[in-house]
Amino acid sequence: MKKRVLVTGGTKGIGLEVAKMMLDLDYQVIVAGRNFSNFPLKDNTDVEMIEVDLSNLEALPTFISKVGDIDVLINNAGYMQPKYKYDNYPEEEKEKLMNVDLHTPVELMNAFSVSMKKKKYGRIVNTASIAGQIGHPDVWYGIAKAGLINATKSYAKCLGADGIVVNCVAPSAAETDMQKDNDEARKKAFKAAVVTNRFAEPEEIAKPIVWLATECPEYINGITIDINNTSYAR
Ligand SMILES: NC(=O)c1ccc[n+]([C@@H]2O[C@H](COP(=O)([O-])OP(=O)(O)OC[C@H]3O[C@@H](n4cnc5c(N)ncnc54)[C@H](OP(=O)(O)O)[C@@H]3O)[C@@H](O)[C@H]2O)c1
């Protein structure tokens, strides 16, 4: 039987590249997102599509039961909204963002680790961001991603003894739809901060995610892989 992976936010961008690479590795791929209208893997029989708004915590129990047992969880869905400043952030928008970028990924780790523990096998990869390390104009985005990096460490410690490996990636700017939310000055500053003067391609983020989800030794647990082309060398 094929191993099963859930990729949240796999409809486009980095998540879509992860989904394609996991198909190449012969996984059954479950993709969660809100909009499948341009999803190129629609007709692939190894792909299951689940429409869900991950900002709605009340939708999670139904979503989780639709997904069923999985071997690998890729917590990738996320977004930012730098148009809201720290001192003028609508409460409802803050709550939605914190749900998608932090609360939901943690709840999905809680839910899917139950069957992983029984199998004594599981892989979880969280997509954080350099924003969680150095801060961000959308302060709540940075706070959520910092929380996800921290949750990665905590859950690796909680679940590692049961054969579950939990790791994280922290990319800097990548060439996806997310860039439409950055203004030109910020994009220019980003390019100036890296040595190649370009954004990452989504495949360059997806590859380490897939490695963490598959081949990575279990002794590598609780880490964050920086994917930032020297812009936050540490
Ligand atoms: N691109 C970058 O520069 C960059 C840098 C660092 C970290 N990241 C992180 O990488 C991850 C992927 O981002 P991306 O760059 O690939 O952006 P993207 O192309 O905009 O894709 C975002 C994905 O998240 C899904 N998503 C967003 N809100 C959702 C919601 N409420 N419910 C369900 N799904 C939702 C979207 O699905 P639908 O549109 O179908 O709802 C889409 O599949 C995010 O966590 C992001 O924070 C990106």
The ligand as a Tripos MOL2 file, in Angstrom:
@<TRIPOS>MOLECULE
LIG
   48    52     1     0     0
SMALL
NO_CHARGES

@<TRIPOS>ATOM
      1 N1          6.8520   32.6550   -0.9970 N.am      1 LIG1
      2 C1          7.5980   33.1440   -0.0310 C.2       1 LIG1
      3 O1          8.3180   34.1420   -0.2060 O.2       1 LIG1
      4 C2          7.6520   32.4410    1.3030 C.ar      1 LIG1
      5 C3          8.7210   32.7220    2.1680 C.ar      1 LIG1
      6 C4          8.7730   32.1020    3.4050 C.ar      1 LIG1
      7 C5          7.7640   31.2310    3.7750 C.ar      1 LIG1
      8 N2          6.7320   30.9720    2.9270 N.ar      1 LIG1
      9 C6          5.6880   30.0610    3.3860 C.3       1 LIG1
     10 O2          5.5450   29.0260    2.4400 O.3       1 LIG1
     11 C7          4.2130   28.5110    2.5210 C.3       1 LIG1
     12 C8          3.6450   28.3820    1.1110 C.3       1 LIG1
     13 O3          3.5380   29.6790    0.5530 O.3       1 LIG1
     14 P1          3.7030   29.9860   -1.0100 P.3       1 LIG1
     15 O4          4.8180   30.9240   -1.1420 O.co2     1 LIG1
     16 O5          3.6920   28.7210   -1.7770 O.co2     1 LIG1
     17 O6          2.3840   30.8500   -1.2440 O.3       1 LIG1
     18 P2          1.1420   30.6420   -2.2370 P.3       1 LIG1
     19 O7          1.6000   30.3200   -3.6020 O.co2     1 LIG1
     20 O8          0.3140   31.8590   -2.0000 O.co2     1 LIG1
     21 O9          0.4170   29.3560   -1.6320 O.3       1 LIG1
     22 C9         -0.2050   29.3960   -0.3780 C.3       1 LIG1
     23 C10        -0.9930   28.1300   -0.1760 C.3       1 LIG1
     24 O10        -1.6380   28.2060    1.1210 O.3       1 LIG1
     25 C11        -3.0230   27.9370    0.9500 C.3       1 LIG1
     26 N3         -3.8390   28.6760    1.9130 N.ar      1 LIG1
     27 C12        -3.7010   29.9750    2.2810 C.ar      1 LIG1
     28 N4         -4.6960   30.2970    3.1290 N.ar      1 LIG1
     29 C13        -5.4650   29.1880    3.2800 C.ar      1 LIG1
     30 C14        -6.6470   28.9030    4.0210 C.ar      1 LIG1
     31 N5         -7.2680   29.8390    4.7500 N.pl3     1 LIG1
     32 N6         -7.1580   27.6610    3.9540 N.ar      1 LIG1
     33 C15        -6.5760   26.7200    3.1780 C.ar      1 LIG1
     34 N7         -5.4610   26.9190    2.4500 N.ar      1 LIG1
     35 C16        -4.9180   28.1530    2.5070 C.ar      1 LIG1
     36 C17        -3.3370   28.3700   -0.4720 C.3       1 LIG1
     37 O11        -4.4380   27.6000   -0.9410 O.3       1 LIG1
     38 P3         -5.7360   28.2520   -1.6410 P.3       1 LIG1
     39 O12        -5.2890   29.4600   -2.3970 O.co2     1 LIG1
     40 O13        -6.2550   27.1460   -2.4720 O.co2     1 LIG1
     41 O14        -6.6130   28.5790   -0.5080 O.co2     1 LIG1
     42 C18        -2.0790   27.9700   -1.2280 C.3       1 LIG1
     43 O15        -2.1480   26.6290   -1.6300 O.3       1 LIG1
     44 C19         3.4440   29.4660    3.4300 C.3       1 LIG1
     45 O16         3.3340   28.9130    4.7040 O.3       1 LIG1
     46 C20         4.3210   30.6860    3.4750 C.3       1 LIG1
     47 O17         4.1500   31.4340    4.6620 O.3       1 LIG1
     48 C21         6.6690   31.5490    1.6860 C.ar      1 LIG1
@<TRIPOS>BOND
     1     1     2 1
     2     2     3 2
     3     2     4 1
     4     4     5 ar
     5     4    48 ar
     6     5     6 ar
     7     6     7 ar
     8     7     8 ar
     9     8     9 1
    10     8    48 ar
    11     9    10 1
    12     9    46 1
    13    10    11 1
    14    11    12 1
    15    11    44 1
    16    12    13 1
    17    13    14 1
    18    14    15 2
    19    14    16 1
    20    14    17 1
    21    17    18 1
    22    18    19 2
    23    18    20 1
    24    18    21 1
    25    21    22 1
    26    22    23 1
    27    23    24 1
    28    23    42 1
    29    24    25 1
    30    25    26 1
    31    25    36 1
    32    26    27 ar
    33    26    35 ar
    34    27    28 ar
    35    28    29 ar
    36    29    30 ar
    37    29    35 ar
    38    30    31 1
    39    30    32 ar
    40    32    33 ar
    41    33    34 ar
    42    34    35 ar
    43    36    37 1
    44    36    42 1
    45    37    38 1
    46    38    39 2
    47    38    40 1
    48    38    41 1
    49    42    43 1
    50    44    45 1
    51    44    46 1
    52    46    47 1
@<TRIPOS>SUBSTRUCTURE
     1 LIG1         1 GROUP 0 **** ****
